[in-house]
Amino acid sequence: MINTISENPVLRVAPAAPAEAAAYFRASLAFHADVSDVAAALAAGGDPGFAVLDSRSTESWDQGHVPGAVHLPTSLIAEQAEQLLDKSVPVVTYCWGPGCNGATRAALALAELGYQVKEMLGGFEYWVREGFAYETWQGPAHRDADPLTAPVEGECGC
């Protein structure tokens, strides 16, 4: 049994003061969106108020992508973003998943060009794992939700 705070790996570094924590988490939400929120906004119909950008290669895009997303590999953002995206519309970037920082690099490139941008946490991996429909070069596709990432029935409540 752990007897002192110094032995507790969670509390070895004390938590931030509540005001500091609130500022940090508020800022985090300004930079990130999760797949469930993006999917809900897109499913609501009409203009969601943002564009979704897939920053992966053409081969990856063909393998599967979020319906309605704009395909613009990170390496082409500087030369093609203004042709494909409206600077008055926020952009939500995604790449493969949490093990990939491609969406972060794409978001940085867009921000440096003057776009408002958020990164979709979980990327395409979690889009599919949470059971949302996607498109491939062969047409629409869908998998059942992974019960380790999304509720089998109902909503997650977060």
TORLO-86261 format. One line per 8 residues: number of its first residue (from 1); for each residue x negated, z negated, y negated of N, C-alpha, C. Coordinates in pm, 1 decimal, always signed. Layout:
NUM = X,Z,Y,X,Z,Y,X,Z,Y  ...
! end
This chain:
1 = -84.7,+0.0,+118.2,+0.0,+0.0,+0.0,-89.1,+0.0,-124.3  -48.2,+78.0,-224.9,-122.7,+86.7,-350.2,-87.0,-34.1,-435.9  -191.1,-108.5,-478.1,-166.9,-231.5,-553.0,-188.2,-218.6,-702.7  -269.0,-125.0,-746.8,-295.4,-114.6,-890.1,-271.8,+27.5,-937.3  -246.5,+40.6,-1065.7,-224.4,+172.8,-1123.0,-346.3,+261.7,-1101.3  -466.6,+207.0,-1111.2,-587.1,+288.9,-1097.3,-600.9,+348.2,-957.1  -538.7,+285.9,-856.8,-543.5,+339.5,-721.7,-434.0,+443.6,-696.7  -335.8,+448.9,-783.5,-222.8,+539.9,-767.4,-259.4,+676.3,-825.1
9 = -268.8,+779.9,-740.4,-310.3,+911.1,-791.0,-212.3,+971.6,-891.7  -86.6,+932.5,-887.4,+10.9,+985.3,-982.7,-8.4,+921.3,-1119.6  -38.4,+792.2,-1120.4,-46.4,+720.0,-1247.2,-189.0,+690.8,-1292.3  -287.3,+747.9,-1221.1,-427.0,+730.8,-1261.5,-445.2,+771.4,-1407.8  -380.8,+879.2,-1447.5,-370.6,+917.6,-1587.9,-227.8,+884.6,-1627.5  -212.4,+799.4,-1725.5,-80.0,+752.4,-1766.0,+6.7,+867.3,-1816.9  +137.7,+858.0,-1795.1,+227.5,+960.0,-1848.5,+219.7,+963.5,-2001.6  +251.7,+1078.0,-2058.0,+253.9,+1092.5,-2203.7,+365.1,+1007.3,-2262.5
17 = +349.3,+974.8,-2387.4,+456.2,+904.1,-2458.9,+580.3,+992.8,-2459.9  +699.6,+933.8,-2460.2,+821.7,+1013.7,-2454.0,+829.9,+1124.0,-2560.5  +791.0,+1097.9,-2682.7,+797.7,+1201.2,-2787.1,+701.2,+1316.1,-2756.7  +582.8,+1283.2,-2707.3,+486.8,+1387.6,-2669.8,+539.2,+1468.8,-2551.6  +597.7,+1401.2,-2454.2,+652.6,+1470.4,-2337.6,+766.6,+1562.3,-2380.0  +854.0,+1514.4,-2468.0,+964.8,+1597.3,-2514.6,+912.8,+1722.1,-2585.0  +811.7,+1708.4,-2668.5,+754.4,+1823.4,-2739.6,+693.3,+1922.5,-2640.6  +622.9,+1872.1,-2542.6,+560.5,+1958.5,-2442.3,+666.4,+2036.2,-2363.9
25 = +767.8,+1966.4,-2313.4,+868.2,+2033.3,-2231.3,+955.4,+2127.0,-2314.1  +982.3,+2092.6,-2439.9,+1056.0,+2183.2,-2528.7,+975.6,+2311.8,-2548.4  +846.0,+2296.2,-2571.4,+759.2,+2412.9,-2588.9,+754.7,+2496.1,-2460.8  +748.3,+2431.9,-2346.3,+744.2,+2504.3,-2219.3,+867.2,+2593.1,-2203.4  +983.8,+2542.5,-2242.0,+1106.1,+2621.6,-2230.8,+1108.4,+2739.2,-2328.3  +1031.8,+2731.7,-2435.5,+1021.1,+2843.9,-2528.8,+937.2,+2956.4,-2469.9  +855.1,+2925.2,-2372.0,+764.5,+3022.5,-2312.8,+808.9,+3073.6,-2175.9  +901.3,+3002.3,-2110.1,+937.4,+3034.4,-1972.3,+1088.5,+3041.7,-1951.5
33 = +1127.9,+3124.4,-1856.6,+1265.3,+3129.7,-1807.0,+1255.2,+3133.1,-1655.1  +1355.2,+3078.3,-1586.2,+1348.6,+3086.9,-1440.2,+1437.4,+3199.8,-1389.4  +1416.5,+3238.4,-1264.9,+1487.7,+3353.9,-1210.7,+1638.3,+3332.7,-1209.8  +1683.6,+3211.7,-1184.0,+1827.6,+3185.5,-1181.4,+1890.7,+3208.7,-1317.8  +1824.1,+3163.8,-1423.4,+1877.7,+3184.1,-1557.9,+1876.1,+3332.1,-1596.5  +1768.6,+3402.4,-1561.2,+1762.1,+3546.0,-1590.1,+1872.6,+3618.2,-1513.7  +1888.4,+3586.4,-1385.3,+1991.9,+3650.8,-1304.3,+2131.4,+3621.7,-1359.5  +2157.0,+3498.7,-1399.9,+2288.9,+3463.6,-1454.3,+2317.5,+3539.6,-1583.2
41 = +2217.6,+3551.5,-1669.6,+2236.3,+3623.8,-1795.6,+2262.1,+3772.1,-1769.5  +2190.5,+3830.1,-1673.3,+2211.5,+3971.2,-1641.5,+2346.4,+3993.9,-1574.2  +2389.7,+3900.0,-1491.9,+2515.9,+3913.8,-1418.5,+2637.9,+3892.7,-1508.1  +2619.3,+3827.5,-1621.3,+2731.6,+3798.1,-1710.2,+2792.0,+3924.8,-1770.2  +2719.4,+4035.2,-1761.5,+2768.5,+4160.9,-1815.6,+2737.7,+4173.0,-1964.0  +2742.9,+4292.0,-2010.8,+2711.2,+4314.7,-2150.7,+2562.2,+4302.3,-2176.0  +2529.0,+4292.5,-2302.6,+2389.1,+4282.5,-2343.9,+2341.6,+4138.5,-2327.1  +2240.1,+4115.4,-2243.1,+2193.5,+3977.5,-2223.4,+2112.5,+3925.2,-2342.2
49 = +2072.4,+4013.9,-2432.7,+1994.5,+3971.6,-2549.0,+1844.9,+3974.5,-2526.8  +1801.9,+4026.6,-2412.1,+1659.4,+4037.4,-2381.5,+1638.6,+4154.8,-2287.4  +1514.5,+4201.8,-2281.6,+1474.8,+4303.9,-2185.1,+1389.7,+4237.4,-2078.3  +1398.3,+4286.7,-1956.4,+1315.9,+4237.6,-1846.2,+1207.8,+4341.4,-1820.2  +1083.8,+4295.9,-1811.8,+970.8,+4386.0,-1792.6,+894.6,+4351.7,-1665.6  +883.5,+4449.3,-1576.3,+803.8,+4438.2,-1453.9,+665.2,+4492.6,-1486.5  +564.5,+4406.9,-1478.3,+428.9,+4443.8,-1520.5,+339.6,+4489.3,-1405.1  +398.5,+4516.1,-1288.7,+320.3,+4551.5,-1169.9,+295.6,+4701.7,-1160.6
57 = +219.7,+4740.6,-1059.6,+187.0,+4880.9,-1034.0,+311.5,+4959.1,-990.8  +299.9,+5089.7,-992.0,+409.6,+5176.0,-946.4,+441.3,+5150.6,-799.6  +339.3,+5131.0,-717.4,+361.9,+5102.7,-574.9,+440.1,+4972.9,-556.9  +407.9,+4872.4,-634.8,+479.2,+4744.8,-627.0,+622.8,+4760.1,-676.3  +640.0,+4831.2,-788.2,+773.2,+4859.8,-842.4,+859.4,+4928.7,-737.4  +803.3,+5029.0,-670.1,+878.2,+5101.8,-568.0,+917.4,+5012.5,-451.5  +834.1,+4915.2,-420.7,+860.6,+4822.5,-311.2,+981.3,+4734.6,-341.8  +1002.2,+4704.5,-468.9,+1117.8,+4626.6,-509.5,+1102.6,+4575.7,-651.0
65 = +1212.8,+4576.4,-726.6,+1211.3,+4528.3,-864.5,+1350.0,+4479.3,-905.7  +1353.8,+4403.3,-1013.1,+1478.2,+4351.1,-1068.4,+1559.6,+4469.0,-1122.9  +1687.0,+4479.1,-1085.9,+1769.4,+4588.1,-1138.6,+1774.5,+4584.6,-1292.6  +1756.0,+4700.1,-1352.3,+1760.5,+4709.8,-1497.3,+1630.6,+4678.0,-1568.1  +1528.9,+4637.5,-1492.9,+1400.2,+4604.8,-1554.8,+1332.3,+4731.6,-1605.8  +1248.2,+4713.5,-1705.8,+1162.5,+4819.5,-1756.1,+1032.0,+4811.1,-1678.1  +982.4,+4924.0,-1631.3,+854.9,+4923.3,-1560.0,+743.4,+4960.3,-1656.9  +650.9,+4866.5,-1677.1,+536.8,+4891.1,-1765.1,+419.1,+4806.7,-1716.9
73 = +330.1,+4866.3,-1637.4,+214.3,+4791.0,-1590.5,+134.4,+4733.4,-1707.9  +80.9,+4616.3,-1687.7,+7.7,+4545.7,-1793.7,-97.5,+4634.5,-1858.5  -169.4,+4712.0,-1780.6,-276.8,+4795.5,-1835.0,-226.2,+4903.2,-1931.0  -95.1,+4931.3,-1929.6,-39.1,+5035.4,-2016.0,+39.4,+4979.5,-2135.1  +49.9,+4848.3,-2145.0,+131.0,+4787.9,-2250.4,+85.0,+4831.2,-2389.5  -43.2,+4824.4,-2416.2,-92.4,+4856.9,-2550.8,-53.0,+4997.8,-2594.3  -56.8,+5093.5,-2501.9,-28.7,+5231.6,-2540.9,+117.2,+5272.6,-2526.7  +198.4,+5199.7,-2445.7,+335.0,+5245.8,-2420.2,+446.7,+5150.5,-2460.8
81 = +416.0,+5027.3,-2495.1,+520.8,+4928.4,-2522.5,+616.4,+4973.8,-2631.7  +563.5,+5026.9,-2740.5,+650.7,+5064.9,-2852.2,+744.5,+5179.9,-2816.6  +710.2,+5258.8,-2715.2,+798.1,+5367.8,-2671.1,+910.6,+5316.6,-2581.5  +888.6,+5202.9,-2516.3,+984.0,+5153.3,-2417.3,+1061.0,+5028.4,-2459.6  +1008.3,+4955.2,-2555.6,+1067.6,+4826.0,-2593.1,+1094.0,+4819.4,-2742.9  +1201.7,+4750.6,-2777.6,+1239.2,+4728.9,-2916.5,+1183.1,+4592.1,-2959.0  +1103.6,+4589.3,-3064.5,+1042.2,+4462.7,-3108.2,+1143.4,+4358.5,-3152.6  +1266.9,+4399.3,-3180.8,+1368.5,+4302.1,-3222.2,+1436.4,+4234.7,-3102.6
89 = +1403.3,+4278.9,-2980.8,+1464.7,+4225.6,-2859.3,+1360.0,+4146.8,-2780.7  +1385.1,+4017.8,-2753.7,+1289.8,+3940.3,-2672.6,+1269.2,+4005.1,-2534.8  +1151.2,+3984.4,-2480.1,+1114.2,+4042.1,-2350.9,+1082.4,+3929.7,-2253.2  +1132.8,+3941.6,-2130.8,+1101.2,+3848.8,-2022.8,+1015.1,+3924.7,-1922.4  +891.0,+3879.7,-1903.7,+798.8,+3948.0,-1813.7,+799.7,+3883.8,-1674.8  +772.7,+3966.4,-1574.3,+749.8,+3911.8,-1440.3,+649.0,+3998.0,-1366.9  +588.3,+3935.7,-1266.6,+494.0,+4002.1,-1177.0,+534.1,+3961.7,-1035.8  +438.3,+3951.5,-944.1,+472.0,+3919.2,-805.5,+531.6,+3781.3,-786.5
97 = +461.8,+3677.7,-830.1,+511.4,+3542.9,-804.8,+421.1,+3438.2,-863.5  +441.8,+3314.1,-823.2,+367.1,+3203.0,-882.3,+217.0,+3207.8,-856.2  +174.0,+3281.7,-756.8,+30.7,+3293.6,-728.8,-37.0,+3404.4,-807.4  +37.0,+3467.6,-897.8,-14.1,+3581.5,-973.4,+3.7,+3553.7,-1122.6  -97.5,+3584.1,-1201.7,-84.5,+3562.0,-1346.1,-60.7,+3692.7,-1422.5  -17.8,+3795.9,-1353.5,+8.4,+3924.1,-1417.0,+115.6,+3915.5,-1524.3  +220.6,+3838.1,-1500.3,+326.4,+3823.7,-1600.8,+274.0,+3750.9,-1723.7  +182.2,+3657.0,-1703.2,+121.4,+3585.5,-1815.4,+37.1,+3681.7,-1898.1
105 = -41.8,+3764.6,-1831.5,-124.4,+3862.8,-1903.3,-37.1,+3964.0,-1976.9  +72.1,+4006.4,-1914.9,+164.8,+4099.1,-1981.1,+230.0,+4033.0,-2102.1  +270.2,+3908.1,-2087.5,+331.7,+3835.8,-2199.7,+232.5,+3822.2,-2315.2  +108.1,+3792.1,-2284.2,+5.5,+3782.6,-2387.9,-11.5,+3916.3,-2459.0  -22.1,+4024.7,-2383.4,-39.7,+4157.3,-2443.8,+77.8,+4190.6,-2535.5  +199.3,+4158.6,-2492.6,+316.9,+4185.7,-2575.8,+319.3,+4097.8,-2700.1  +288.8,+3969.6,-2683.2,+286.6,+3879.0,-2798.9,+184.5,+3925.2,-2902.4  +70.3,+3972.5,-2854.7,-33.1,+4021.4,-2947.6,+11.2,+4147.3,-3021.2
113 = +110.6,+4218.3,-2966.5,+166.0,+4336.4,-3032.4,+286.2,+4301.8,-3120.7  +323.5,+4174.4,-3124.5,+431.9,+4131.4,-3212.1,+567.6,+4113.9,-3146.5  +573.8,+4113.8,-3012.1,+700.1,+4093.6,-2941.3,+724.8,+3945.2,-2917.5  +853.4,+3906.1,-2919.7,+891.9,+3774.4,-2872.1,+897.5,+3784.9,-2720.4  +839.6,+3689.1,-2651.5,+827.1,+3705.1,-2506.8,+834.6,+3571.9,-2434.3  +892.4,+3577.8,-2313.6,+893.7,+3466.2,-2219.5,+846.4,+3520.2,-2084.8  +795.0,+3431.6,-2003.5,+753.2,+3466.8,-1868.0,+857.9,+3414.0,-1770.1  +897.0,+3496.5,-1671.8,+991.9,+3452.4,-1570.3,+916.7,+3378.6,-1460.0
121 = +940.6,+3249.2,-1450.4,+875.6,+3167.5,-1348.4,+918.1,+3211.7,-1208.6  +822.6,+3221.0,-1118.6,+852.0,+3257.4,-980.6,+839.4,+3405.6,-953.3  +852.2,+3488.1,-1058.3,+834.3,+3631.8,-1044.5,+927.9,+3695.8,-944.3  +888.4,+3814.5,-900.8,+971.3,+3890.6,-808.0,+989.9,+3816.1,-675.9  +887.9,+3743.0,-632.5,+900.2,+3667.5,-507.2,+1021.2,+3575.6,-509.9  +1034.5,+3497.6,-615.4,+1144.6,+3402.3,-619.4,+1276.9,+3469.8,-652.2  +1273.4,+3583.6,-718.2,+1396.3,+3661.3,-738.2,+1455.5,+3693.8,-600.2  +1371.9,+3743.1,-511.5,+1416.8,+3780.1,-377.7,+1448.8,+3654.8,-295.5
129 = +1362.2,+3555.0,-302.1,+1382.7,+3433.3,-221.4,+1509.9,+3359.4,-260.4  +1552.4,+3371.6,-386.3,+1675.9,+3304.8,-427.9,+1799.8,+3389.0,-398.4  +1780.8,+3504.3,-335.5,+1892.9,+3583.2,-286.5,+1952.1,+3682.0,-384.7  +1881.3,+3713.3,-491.8,+1934.1,+3809.1,-588.9,+1905.4,+3951.9,-543.6  +1998.6,+4041.2,-574.5,+1982.7,+4181.9,-537.6,+1864.1,+4241.4,-612.2  +1802.3,+4339.7,-549.1,+1690.3,+4410.3,-610.8,+1697.7,+4556.4,-571.1  +1615.1,+4637.6,-636.1,+1612.5,+4780.6,-608.1,+1476.1,+4819.5,-554.2  +1475.6,+4918.1,-465.0,+1352.3,+4974.5,-410.2,+1356.5,+5125.3,-431.6
137 = +1251.6,+5193.6,-392.4,+1251.7,+5339.5,-402.9,+1359.4,+5400.5,-314.0  +1406.6,+5323.6,-216.5,+1510.5,+5372.0,-125.4,+1651.2,+5336.0,-171.9  +1662.3,+5251.0,-275.5,+1793.1,+5210.8,-325.0,+1808.5,+5059.7,-329.9  +1931.2,+5011.6,-349.0,+1955.5,+4867.8,-360.9,+1921.1,+4792.5,-232.4  +1878.6,+4668.2,-249.0,+1846.0,+4581.6,-134.6,+1884.3,+4438.1,-169.0  +1896.6,+4357.5,-66.1,+1934.4,+4216.8,-84.5,+1894.6,+4139.2,+40.4  +1849.5,+4017.0,+21.5,+1821.6,+3925.8,+133.3,+1896.9,+3797.3,+107.8  +1928.0,+3726.4,+213.9,+1990.5,+3595.6,+198.4,+1894.4,+3500.9,+128.1
145 = +1949.7,+3405.9,+56.1,+1868.0,+3307.0,-13.5,+1790.4,+3222.1,+86.8  +1668.2,+3191.0,+52.6,+1583.7,+3101.0,+130.3,+1630.6,+2959.3,+99.4  +1675.6,+2881.5,+198.4,+1727.7,+2748.0,+170.3,+1622.5,+2651.1,+115.8  +1496.2,+2689.6,+116.8,+1392.4,+2605.2,+56.5,+1375.9,+2632.6,-92.6  +1440.2,+2738.2,-142.6,+1425.9,+2772.2,-284.2,+1558.2,+2777.1,-359.1  +1670.1,+2784.6,-287.2,+1800.5,+2795.6,-351.3,+1905.7,+2734.7,-259.0  +2013.8,+2683.1,-316.0,+2118.3,+2626.4,-230.6,+2185.3,+2735.2,-147.4  +2220.1,+2701.0,-26.0,+2287.1,+2794.5,+61.3,+2428.8,+2818.5,+8.3
153 = +2490.5,+2715.4,-47.3,+2624.3,+2726.2,-107.1,+2622.9,+2658.8,-242.7  +2699.4,+2710.0,-335.6,+2712.0,+2648.3,-466.9,+2592.0,+2674.2,-556.0  +2579.7,+2592.6,-659.1,+2471.6,+2605.7,-756.0,+2374.1,+2491.0,-740.9  +2252.6,+2510.4,-791.4,+2149.1,+2408.4,-774.8,+2173.2,+2287.1,-864.9  +2239.8,+2306.3,-977.3,+2270.4,+2194.7,-1064.6,+2158.7,+2154.7,-1156.8  +2048.1,+2232.9,-1159.8,+1941.3,+2194.3,-1250.4,+1966.0,+2247.4,-1387.0
! end
